[in-house]
Amino acid sequence: MYKRLVILTSIRVIITILWLMLRLNVLPLSADLLTTNRSSVFIGHHGQLALSSVFLDEYRDRLFLGGKDVLYSLMLGPISTEAKEIHWPPLPGNKEDCIQAGKEQTECANFVRLLQPYNRTHLLACGTGAFQPMCVFIYVGHRGEHVFTMNAGNVESGRGKVPHDPSLKFASTFSGGELYTGLTADFLGRDAVIFRSMSGRSTMRTETDQRTLHDPKFIAAHLIPDNNDRDDDKVYFFFTEKASEAGEREGAIHTRVGRVCANDVGGQRVLVNKWSTFIKVRLVCSVPGPHGIDTHFNQLEDVFLLRTKDERNPDIYAIFSTISNVFQGFAVCVYRMADIREAFNGPFAHKEGPEHQWRAYEGRVPYPRPGVCPSKITNQPGREFGSTKDFPDSVLQFARSHPLMWRSVQPAQRQPVLVKTNIPYKLKQIVVDRVEAEDGQYDVMFIGTGKCTSDCHFLFQLPTPITSMDISVKRQALYVGSPSGVAQVKLHCCETYGKACAECCLARDPYCAWDGSSCSRFVPSNKRRYRRQDVRHGNPVLQCVDQILSGEFSLDVTEDKVVYGTENNSTFLECVPRSPQATVTWLIQRDDHKEEVKLDERVMTTERGLLFHHLFKQDEGVYICRTREHGFTQILARFTLEVLQGDLVNDYRSWMPCSTYSRGGSASQIGQSRTWFKDIMQLIGPSNLPHVEEYCERMWCNDKLKRKHKGMLEKYRQAQESARKARSKSSGERNRTPRDLRGKEE
């Protein structure tokens, strides 16, 4: 059985990260990370970071950032402290040349796009240099030091290492003193290639041929060994491109995995200084449909390699999106390296001519097989190859004309592990943490979103897309990057699950367990400890036996809220369950009697609460939002709904601001005043009534209007007194209910 996935709502911030739950449901909540001391944010010394690259260095315990004309080094921990800065603008004259070439002034800066460890003391940094890419080595010192210096006189060309345009995607990896990069390498962004540079060997690149790369968008690059023979190491590139095998479907996009041998030096007469081992396969992420018609997610957004103890076989997580005009959708698929290698070892795709169909190549494949590396694995007695320059021309010609493999790579479970459609945000970034829990091993996905259109909460205090995410296992922290800055967020949020054993258990969070007195971080240990955790089933009846009261759990931790509405208007009572599997029931309490709310077309439940399309006077009462899951009952919210008579607000002109009166009050202004009145009514509560009175004093123009509304204010005071009595009565009832359900030490 494949590794179990946990999809948790951990970060509770839609615009930043979705921490998804076991039920494959996303439940965005709105807890403030900053106020719970679970995060810290760094936006640069000048508030204009324009973050464009991040490198998490757990060896040095540091975080390196690249932005617009600037580099930062931060010590891990509270990331806003001990920051060192290097100012790195374009070379003299380059900015002016960039503007004269027709580029926008905002683009003509040095956006640092690449940060890679070069050796034990230096970092390689490359920036766009106002459309003239440049690179430099940064001295970062030895482990334990916090030095950060640059020799601005040793700047070299960055062409082929980062794109000219700061908005273009690219992918790179650094290995063995060599940089492998997939990018568009020219000023106009048209020359899409895979480069190898920074070594004593000659620079390598792909051929300019649409069969090799057809308008690709590079997403990720990784060196993944196939075996213990280092000569057989291969670099894998993940990208999307226009699909040549799509037939009549012009513009069709497919996701690919391409690979080259790390020791490829090109051919002797054919493919000189060009990759002679490049081949590619298609990655498929689709939802099976009726009659064999699948829903395909073709556009690759991000890739994460979850490293395992076997470095040759990481698990590959990928986010895909649709390019359909029918709907917007996103999916996460997981792949095994064994399946990818099997596709590379399968038949080549072949097409006889323009009028023929694509099919599997059935002819003779030359030796050594195109795509393999010159190594001990390849060599046979009497047929040994020291380098790709020794490969026969027939091998290189075949490789040039057959870069695509016939078989596609299917996800490990033959379908996505997560699908989201018609959502107000885009899934853009993914990282995964493998967590040891009491009942097994779980993979926790953290997903970053793009800009959100509605119903969002912001980690960076403004709508901004997430552009990078990194996990520090050592620090148990997630580092989230956006153009605005970078945030450090704790991986676990056990303290947010309440103060009862059942709540902790129902969270199904592999990071957390009940320790006998609180929900705290779970740490795997062979020592006997009092801890309760059930990620797979989340059954508190089994985990919290000592808290069973008459065969049922119950907990009331809510506070009273007062909501005002007006007759014939709509009103919404918000109540979001903590678990997607919980059953929500709405009760109404009048006097000492409770009954379930009767639902119809006028009063209906939604995922986020109870909606009244038209409010009646008889709707007044105390509304209770109760959830139940695995025998555990919890009251999440209690609302005292006060309904104001419609005739009190029919004279809408009396509610209009003074400026509206002075202008005569147009129809649009009258409509705005109605909205203004409804907003005020939603905000009014017993605690802020004095502030409302002050507001009205400023808004109403003269003594005549003040006297006119004196009766309205008196009704507010009466409503305040009614709400106070209702709370007092409810509080008395709760005192008869056990409130402390925490378990005793075993």
C-alpha positions in Angstrom: 0.0 0.0 0.0 1.3 3.4 -0.9 2.2 5.9 1.8 -0.9 7.3 3.5 -1.5 11.0 2.8 -2.6 13.5 5.4 -4.3 16.6 4.2 -4.6 18.9 7.2 -5.8 22.4 7.7 -2.7 23.5 9.5 -1.7 26.9 8.5 -5.3 28.1 8.4 -4.5 30.8 5.8 -5.9 30.2 2.3 -3.8 32.8 0.5 -0.6 31.4 2.0 -0.8 27.7 2.6 -3.3 25.0 2.6 -2.4 22.3 5.2 -4.8 19.6 3.9 -6.8 16.8 5.7 -7.0 13.1 5.6 -10.5 13.2 4.0 -9.0 15.1 1.0 -11.1 18.1 1.9 -9.6 21.6 2.2 -10.9 23.5 5.3 -9.4 27.0 5.4 -9.7 28.6 8.8 -8.9 32.1 9.9 -6.7 31.9 13.0 -4.1 34.7 13.0 -0.6 33.1 12.9 1.1 36.2 14.1 -1.0 36.5 17.3 -0.5 32.9 18.2 3.3 33.2 17.9 3.4 30.6 15.2 5.0 32.8 12.6 7.3 35.7 12.0 7.7 37.8 8.8 10.7 39.5 7.2 10.1 42.1 4.5 13.6 43.5 4.1 15.3 46.5 5.8 13.6 48.9 3.4 10.2 47.3 3.0 10.8 46.7 -0.8 12.2 43.2 -0.8 10.5 42.0 -4.1 11.6 38.4 -3.2 12.7 36.4 -6.2 14.8 33.5 -4.8 15.3 31.6 -1.5 17.9 29.1 -0.4 17.4 27.3 2.9 20.8 26.2 4.3 20.2 23.8 7.2 23.9 23.0 7.4 24.8 26.6 8.2 21.4 27.2 10.0 20.8 30.1 7.7 18.2 31.4 5.2 19.5 33.3 2.1 17.2 35.6 0.2 17.5 37.3 -3.2 15.3 40.3 -4.2 15.4 43.4 -6.3 19.0 44.7 -6.2 19.5 43.1 -2.8 20.6 39.9 -1.0 20.0 38.9 2.6 21.4 36.4 5.0 19.2 35.5 8.0 19.9 33.2 10.9 17.2 30.6 11.3 15.0 31.1 14.3 13.0 34.4 14.5 13.8 35.4 10.9 13.5 39.1 11.4 16.6 39.2 13.6 20.3 39.2 12.7 19.8 40.0 9.0 22.8 40.9 6.9 22.3 42.8 3.7 24.2 43.2 0.4 23.2 45.8 -2.1 23.7 44.5 -5.6 22.3 46.7 -8.4 22.9 46.2 -12.2 26.3 47.1 -13.6 26.8 50.8 -14.5 25.0 51.7 -17.7 23.0 48.5 -17.9 19.8 50.0 -16.5 19.8 52.8 -19.0 20.5 50.3 -21.9 17.6 48.2 -20.7 15.2 51.2 -20.8 16.4 52.2 -24.2 15.8 48.7 -25.4 12.1 49.2 -24.7 11.8 47.5 -21.3 9.8 48.9 -18.4 11.7 50.7 -15.8 10.4 48.3 -13.1 12.0 45.4 -15.0 15.3 47.1 -15.5 16.8 46.1 -12.1 18.9 43.2 -10.9 16.4 40.6 -9.7 18.4 37.8 -7.9 16.9 34.6 -9.4 19.5 32.0 -8.4 21.1 31.1 -5.0 23.0 27.8 -5.0 25.7 26.5 -2.6 29.0 26.5 -4.5 31.4 25.1 -1.9 31.7 25.1 1.9 32.4 28.8 2.1 30.8 30.4 -0.9 27.3 30.8 -2.5 26.6 31.3 -6.2 24.2 34.2 -6.8 22.9 35.1 -10.3 20.6 38.0 -11.2 18.9 39.4 -14.3 21.2 42.5 -14.2 18.6 44.7 -16.1 18.3 42.1 -18.9 22.1 41.4 -18.9 22.3 38.4 -16.5 25.3 38.4 -14.1 26.7 36.1 -11.4 28.9 36.5 -8.4 30.3 34.4 -5.6 29.1 35.3 -2.1 31.4 34.6 0.9 29.2 33.1 3.6 31.9 31.7 5.9 32.1 28.4 7.7 29.4 26.7 9.8 28.8 28.6 12.9 29.8 32.0 11.4 27.5 34.7 10.2 29.5 36.5 7.5 28.0 37.7 4.2 30.3 39.6 1.8 30.7 40.0 -1.9 33.5 41.2 -4.2 31.6 43.4 -6.7 34.7 43.4 -8.9 34.4 39.7 -9.6 31.1 39.7 -11.4 30.8 37.4 -14.5 28.2 36.8 -17.1 25.1 35.0 -16.1 23.9 34.2 -19.6 22.6 30.6 -19.7 22.3 30.5 -15.9 19.2 32.7 -15.3 16.7 34.3 -17.8 17.1 37.9 -18.9 13.4 38.6 -18.1 12.6 38.5 -14.4 9.1 37.2 -15.0 10.1 34.1 -16.9 10.2 30.7 -15.2 13.4 28.5 -15.2 14.8 25.5 -13.3 18.3 24.7 -12.2 20.3 22.4 -10.0 24.0 22.5 -9.0 26.0 19.3 -8.8 29.7 18.4 -9.0 30.7 22.0 -9.6 28.4 22.2 -12.6 25.2 24.1 -13.1 22.3 22.5 -15.0 19.7 25.0 -16.1 16.5 24.8 -18.2 15.5 28.3 -19.4 15.1 30.8 -22.2 18.6 32.1 -22.7 18.1 35.1 -25.0 16.9 38.7 -24.6 13.6 38.0 -26.4 12.9 34.9 -24.4 12.6 32.6 -27.4 15.7 30.4 -27.2 14.5 27.6 -24.8 17.4 25.3 -23.9 18.9 23.1 -21.2 22.4 24.3 -20.4 25.3 22.9 -18.5 27.9 25.4 -17.4 30.6 26.3 -14.9 32.8 23.3 -15.4 36.2 22.7 -17.0 34.2 20.9 -19.8 32.7 22.7 -22.7 29.2 24.2 -22.3 26.4 21.8 -23.3 23.0 22.7 -24.6 20.0 21.1 -26.4 19.5 21.3 -30.1 17.3 24.0 -31.6 14.7 21.6 -32.7 11.0 21.6 -31.8 11.1 17.8 -31.5 13.5 18.3 -28.6 11.8 21.2 -26.9 8.7 22.9 -28.1 8.0 26.2 -26.3 8.8 24.7 -22.9 8.1 26.2 -19.4 10.6 24.7 -17.0 9.5 24.0 -13.4 12.1 22.0 -11.6 15.5 20.2 -12.0 17.0 17.5 -9.9 19.9 15.1 -10.0 18.6 11.6 -9.1 21.1 8.7 -9.2 19.9 5.5 -10.8 22.4 3.3 -8.9 25.8 3.3 -7.1 27.7 4.1 -10.3 28.3 7.8 -10.3 29.0 7.7 -14.0 25.4 6.7 -14.5 23.9 9.8 -12.7 21.2 11.6 -14.6 19.7 15.1 -14.2 15.9 15.2 -14.6 14.0 18.3 -15.8 10.3 18.8 -15.2 8.5 21.1 -17.7 5.5 21.6 -19.9 5.6 22.1 -23.6 3.4 22.1 -26.7 2.6 18.5 -27.6 3.8 17.5 -31.0 2.0 14.1 -30.7 -1.4 15.8 -30.0 -2.4 15.6 -33.6 -5.0 18.1 -34.7 -5.4 19.7 -31.2 -3.3 22.8 -31.9 -1.9 24.3 -28.7 -2.3 21.2 -26.6 0.0 21.2 -23.6 1.7 18.1 -22.0 3.8 17.8 -19.0 7.2 16.1 -19.5 10.1 14.7 -17.6 13.3 15.0 -19.6 16.7 13.7 -18.6 20.3 14.0 -19.6 23.4 12.1 -18.4 25.6 14.1 -16.1 28.7 12.9 -18.0 27.3 13.7 -21.4 29.9 15.6 -23.5 28.1 15.4 -26.9 29.2 13.6 -30.0 32.4 13.6 -32.0 30.8 14.5 -35.4 27.1 14.6 -34.7 25.6 16.7 -31.8 28.9 18.4 -31.1 28.6 20.2 -27.7 24.9 19.2 -27.8 23.1 16.8 -25.4 23.4 13.3 -27.0 21.5 11.5 -24.2 18.4 13.7 -23.9 15.1 11.9 -23.9 11.7 12.7 -22.4 8.4 11.1 -21.3 4.9 12.4 -20.6 3.6 12.7 -17.0 -0.1 12.1 -16.8 -2.4 13.4 -14.1 -6.1 12.7 -14.8 -9.3 11.8 -13.1 -10.9 8.7 -14.6 -14.3 9.4 -16.1 -17.3 7.4 -17.5 -16.8 5.6 -20.8 -13.1 6.0 -20.6 -13.2 9.8 -20.9 -10.7 11.2 -18.4 -10.4 14.7 -17.1 -6.8 15.7 -17.7 -4.7 18.2 -15.8 -1.9 19.1 -18.2 -0.3 22.3 -17.0 2.5 21.6 -14.4 2.6 24.2 -11.6 5.2 22.8 -9.1 7.2 19.7 -8.2 8.5 18.5 -4.9 10.9 15.6 -4.4 10.3 13.9 -1.1 13.7 12.3 -0.4 13.7 8.9 1.3 16.4 6.8 2.9 17.0 5.4 -0.6 18.3 8.5 -2.5 17.6 6.7 -5.8 13.9 6.5 -5.2 12.3 9.7 -4.0 8.6 10.2 -4.1 7.6 12.9 -6.6 4.7 15.2 -5.8 3.4 17.5 -8.5 0.6 20.2 -8.8 -1.2 20.4 -12.1 -3.9 22.7 -13.4 -6.3 22.5 -16.3 -6.0 24.6 -19.5 -9.7 24.0 -20.2 -12.1 26.9 -21.0 -14.9 25.0 -19.2 -13.7 25.1 -15.6 -10.6 25.9 -13.5 -9.2 22.9 -11.7 -6.1 21.8 -9.8 -4.8 18.4 -8.9 -1.9 16.8 -7.0 -0.5 13.6 -8.3 2.3 11.4 -6.8 4.8 9.5 -8.9 7.3 6.7 -8.2 10.8 6.9 -9.7 10.5 3.2 -10.7 7.6 4.1 -13.0 9.5 6.9 -14.6 12.5 4.8 -15.2 10.3 2.0 -16.7 8.9 4.5 -19.2 12.4 5.6 -20.2 13.3 2.0 -20.7 10.3 1.3 -22.9 9.7 1.8 -26.6 10.4 5.1 -28.3 7.7 7.2 -29.9 7.9 7.2 -33.7 6.2 8.9 -36.6 6.9 7.9 -40.2 5.9 11.2 -41.7 3.5 14.2 -41.5 0.5 12.1 -42.6 1.2 9.2 -40.3 0.1 8.6 -36.7 2.4 8.4 -33.8 3.1 4.8 -32.6 5.7 2.8 -30.7 8.9 2.2 -32.6 9.2 -1.4 -33.6 12.4 -1.4 -35.6 16.0 -2.1 -34.5 17.3 0.2 -31.7 21.1 0.8 -32.1 23.6 0.0 -29.3 24.3 1.5 -26.9 20.6 2.3 -26.4 20.0 6.1 -27.0 19.6 7.9 -23.6 21.9 5.7 -21.6 25.2 7.0 -20.0 28.7 5.7 -20.8 29.3 3.8 -17.6 30.0 0.3 -16.2 26.3 -0.4 -16.4 26.4 0.3 -20.2 29.7 -1.3 -21.2 29.9 -4.8 -22.3 33.1 -6.9 -23.0 34.6 -5.7 -26.2 32.0 -2.9 -26.5 33.2 -0.2 -24.0 32.6 3.5 -24.2 34.7 6.0 -22.3 32.4 9.0 -23.2 29.5 9.9 -25.4 32.1 11.0 -28.0 32.7 7.3 -28.5 29.1 6.6 -29.3 28.5 5.5 -33.0 26.9 8.2 -35.2 23.9 5.9 -35.6 23.1 6.1 -31.9 23.3 9.9 -32.0 21.2 10.2 -35.1 18.5 8.0 -33.6 18.6 10.0 -30.3 18.2 13.3 -32.4 15.1 12.0 -34.2 13.5 10.1 -31.3 13.6 12.2 -28.2 10.1 11.2 -27.0 9.2 7.9 -25.3 6.0 6.1 -26.3 4.6 5.2 -22.8 3.4 7.8 -20.4 3.9 7.8 -16.6 0.8 7.3 -14.6 0.5 8.5 -10.9 1.2 5.9 -8.2 -2.5 5.6 -7.3 -3.7 5.9 -11.0 -5.4 9.1 -10.0 -4.8 12.4 -8.1 -4.6 12.4 -4.3 -6.2 15.8 -4.3 -8.6 17.6 -6.8 -9.9 21.1 -6.3 -12.2 22.8 -8.9 -13.9 26.2 -9.2 -12.0 27.7 -6.2 -11.2 31.4 -5.8 -7.4 30.8 -5.7 -4.8 28.9 -7.7 -2.6 26.1 -6.3 1.0 27.1 -7.1 3.5 25.7 -4.6 3.9 22.4 -2.8 6.2 20.9 -0.2 5.7 17.6 1.7 6.8 16.4 5.1 7.0 12.8 6.1 5.8 12.4 9.6 6.1 9.5 12.0 2.8 9.0 14.0 1.7 6.5 16.6 -0.2 4.5 14.0 2.2 4.8 11.1 3.9 7.1 8.6 2.1 10.0 7.0 2.9 12.5 4.2 1.7 16.0 5.1 1.3 18.3 2.1 1.7 22.1 2.4 0.3 23.9 -0.6 0.8 27.6 -1.4 -1.7 29.6 -3.5 -1.6 32.4 -6.0 -3.6 35.6 -5.6 -7.1 35.0 -4.3 -10.3 36.5 -5.6 -12.5 36.3 -2.5 -12.8 34.8 1.0 -9.1 34.9 1.8 -6.9 35.5 4.9 -3.4 36.9 4.5 -0.2 35.9 6.2 1.6 38.9 4.7 -1.3 41.3 5.5 -2.1 41.9 1.8 -3.1 39.7 -1.2 0.1 38.3 -2.6 1.0 35.0 -4.4 3.2 32.4 -2.7 6.3 32.0 -4.9 8.4 29.6 -2.8 8.1 27.1 0.2 10.8 25.2 2.0 10.6 22.9 5.0 13.2 22.8 7.8 13.0 19.4 9.4 15.6 20.5 11.9 13.7 23.6 12.9 10.2 22.1 12.4 9.3 25.2 10.4 8.0 26.1 7.0 9.5 29.1 5.2 7.0 30.7 2.9 8.2 33.3 0.3 6.2 35.9 -1.6 7.1 39.1 -3.4 6.3 40.9 -0.2 8.7 38.9 2.0 9.3 35.6 3.7 7.5 34.1 6.7 8.6 31.4 9.1 5.7 29.2 10.3 5.7 26.3 12.7 4.8 23.0 11.2 2.6 22.0 14.2 -0.3 24.0 15.7 -1.4 21.6 18.5 -2.5 24.4 20.8 -5.2 25.5 18.4 -7.2 22.2 18.7 -8.8 23.1 22.0 -8.3 21.8 25.5 -10.0 18.4 25.5 -8.6 15.0 24.6 -11.5 14.4 22.1 -10.7 17.6 20.2 -7.0 16.7 19.9 -7.9 13.2 18.7 -10.5 14.4 16.1 -7.8 16.8 14.6 -6.2 13.7 13.1 -2.9 15.6 13.1 0.2 13.4 13.0 2.2 16.3 14.5 0.0 16.3 17.7 -1.1 14.0 20.5 -2.9 14.2 23.8 -0.3 14.0 26.6 -2.8 13.7 29.5 -3.3 17.4 30.0 -3.0 19.2 26.7 -2.7 18.7 22.9 1.0 18.9 22.3 3.6 18.0 19.7 4.0 14.2 19.1 7.6 13.0 19.3 8.3 9.4 18.3 10.0 7.6 21.2 10.5 4.0 22.4 9.8 5.2 26.0 6.4 4.5 27.4 4.5 7.8 27.6 1.0 8.9 28.2 -0.1 10.0 24.7 -3.2 9.4 22.6 -3.2 9.8 18.9 -5.4 8.3 16.2 -4.6 9.8 12.8 -6.2 7.1 10.7 -9.6 7.0 12.4 -9.8 10.0 14.7 -12.0 8.1 17.1 -12.2 9.8 20.5 -14.4 7.1 21.9 -11.5 4.7 21.9 -8.7 7.2 22.6 -10.5 9.1 25.4 -12.4 6.4 27.3 -12.0 8.1 30.6 -13.9 11.1 29.4 -17.1 9.4 28.3 -20.1 10.8 30.0 -23.2 8.7 29.7 -21.9 7.2 26.5 -21.3 10.6 24.9 -18.7 13.4 24.8 -19.9 17.0 25.1 -18.1 20.3 25.2 -19.2 23.9 25.3 -16.4 26.3 24.8 -18.2 29.0 22.9 -18.9 32.7 23.7 -22.3 34.4 23.2 -22.6 36.6 20.2 -25.4 39.1 19.5 -26.5 39.6 15.9 -28.9 42.3 14.7 -31.0 42.0 11.6 -33.9 43.8 10.1 -37.2 42.3 8.8 -37.2 41.2 5.2 -33.4 41.5 4.9 -30.9 38.6 4.7 -28.8 37.6 7.7 -26.0 35.1 8.1 -24.8 33.3 11.2 -21.3 32.1 10.6 -20.2 28.7 12.1 -17.4 26.7 10.4 -16.8 23.2 11.9 -13.2 22.3 12.8 -13.5 19.0 11.0 -14.9 18.4 7.4 -16.4 15.1 8.7 -18.4 16.7 11.5 -22.2 16.8 11.2 -23.5 20.3 11.9 -26.9 20.8 13.6 -28.5 24.2 14.3 -30.8 24.5 17.3 -33.0 27.4 18.4 -33.6 28.1 22.0 -36.7 30.1 23.2 -37.2 30.3 27.0 -36.2 26.8 28.3 -37.1 24.9 25.2 -34.6 23.9 22.4 -35.6 22.5 19.0 -33.8 21.9 15.7 -34.1 24.8 13.2 -36.5 24.0 10.5 -34.9 24.5 7.1 -36.5 25.5 3.9 -36.0 27.8 0.9 -36.0 30.8 3.3 -33.7 29.4 6.0 -30.9 27.2 4.7 -27.5 25.9 5.9 -24.3 26.4 4.0 -20.7 25.2 4.5 -20.0 28.3 6.6 -23.2 28.8 8.6 -26.9 29.5 8.6 -28.4 31.8 6.0 -31.7 33.6 6.3 -32.8 34.9 2.9 -35.7 36.9 4.4 -35.8 37.6 8.1 -39.0 37.5 10.1 -39.7 38.9 13.5 -40.6 35.4 14.8 -37.0 34.3 13.9 -35.7 36.0 17.1 -34.1 33.7 19.6 -30.8 32.1 20.6 -29.3 30.0 17.8 -26.8 27.2 18.7 -24.3 25.7 16.3 -23.6 22.1 17.4 -21.2 19.6 15.7 -21.0 15.9 16.2 -18.4 13.4 15.1 -17.6 9.9 16.4 -19.9 10.5 19.4 -18.2 13.8 20.3 -20.6 16.7 20.6 -19.4 20.3 20.7 -21.1 23.7 20.7 -19.1 26.0 18.5 -21.2 29.1 18.5 -24.2 30.6 20.2 -26.0 33.6 18.6 -28.7 35.8 20.1 -30.5 37.1 17.0 -32.4 40.3 17.5 -34.8 41.3 14.7 -35.6 45.1 14.2 -38.9 45.9 12.8 -38.9 47.1 9.2 -41.0 50.2 9.9 -38.1 51.5 12.1 -35.8 51.8 9.1 -38.2 52.5 6.2 -37.3 56.2 6.3 -33.8 55.4 4.8 -33.1 59.1 4.2 -32.8 59.6 8.0 -29.8 57.1 7.9 -27.9 58.9 5.2 -24.7 60.7 6.0 -24.8 64.5 6.2 -22.9 64.8 2.9 -25.6 62.9 1.1 -28.3 65.3 2.4 -26.3 68.3 1.2 -26.0 66.8 -2.3 -29.7 66.0 -2.4 -29.3 62.2 -2.4 -29.2 60.5 -5.8 -30.7 57.1 -6.3 -27.2 55.5 -6.2 -26.4 57.3 -2.9 -29.7 56.0 -1.5 -28.7 52.5 -2.4 -25.3 53.0 -0.8 -27.0 54.3 2.4 -29.0 51.1 2.6 -25.8 49.1 2.3 -24.2 51.4 4.9 -27.1 50.8 7.3 -27.0 47.0 6.9 -23.2 47.0 7.6 -23.7 49.1 10.7 -26.5 46.7 11.9 -24.2 43.7 11.5 -21.5 45.4 13.5 -23.7 46.6 16.4 -23.4 44.6 19.6 -23.9 45.3 23.3 -20.2 46.0 23.8 -19.8 48.6 21.1 -23.1 50.4 21.4 -21.4 53.6 22.9 -19.1 53.7 19.8 -22.1 53.5 17.5 -23.8 56.4 19.4 -20.6 58.5 18.9 -20.6 57.6 15.2 -24.3 58.7 14.9 -23.6 61.9 16.7 -21.0 62.8 14.1 -23.1 61.6 11.1 -26.4 63.3 12.0 -26.3 66.9 11.0 -28.5 68.8 13.5 -30.4 68.7 16.7 -33.6 68.0 14.9 -32.2 64.7 13.5 -30.7 63.8 16.8 -34.1 64.2 18.5 -35.6 62.2 15.7 -33.3 59.3 16.3 -33.4 59.4 20.1 -36.1 56.7 20.0 -33.9 54.5 17.9 -31.1 54.7 20.3 -33.4 53.9 23.2 -34.4 50.7 21.3 -30.7 49.8 21.0 -30.3 50.1 24.7 -33.3 47.9 25.3 -31.8 45.3 22.9 -28.6 45.5 24.9 -30.5 44.8 28.1 -32.3 41.8 26.5 -29.1 40.4 25.2 -27.5 40.7 28.6 -30.3 38.8 30.2 -30.1 36.1 27.5 -26.4 35.7 28.2 -27.0 35.5 31.9 -29.6 32.8 31.4 -27.4 30.8 29.0 -24.5 31.1 31.4 -26.6 29.6 34.1 -27.5 26.6 32.0 -23.9 26.0 31.1 -22.9 26.0 34.7 -24.9 22.8 35.0 -22.9 21.2 32.2 -19.4 19.7 32.9 -16.8 22.0 31.3 -13.6 20.3 32.1 -13.4 17.1 30.2 -9.7 16.6 30.3 -8.4 13.1 31.0 -6.6 12.0 34.1 -3.0 10.7 34.1 -2.8 6.9 33.7 
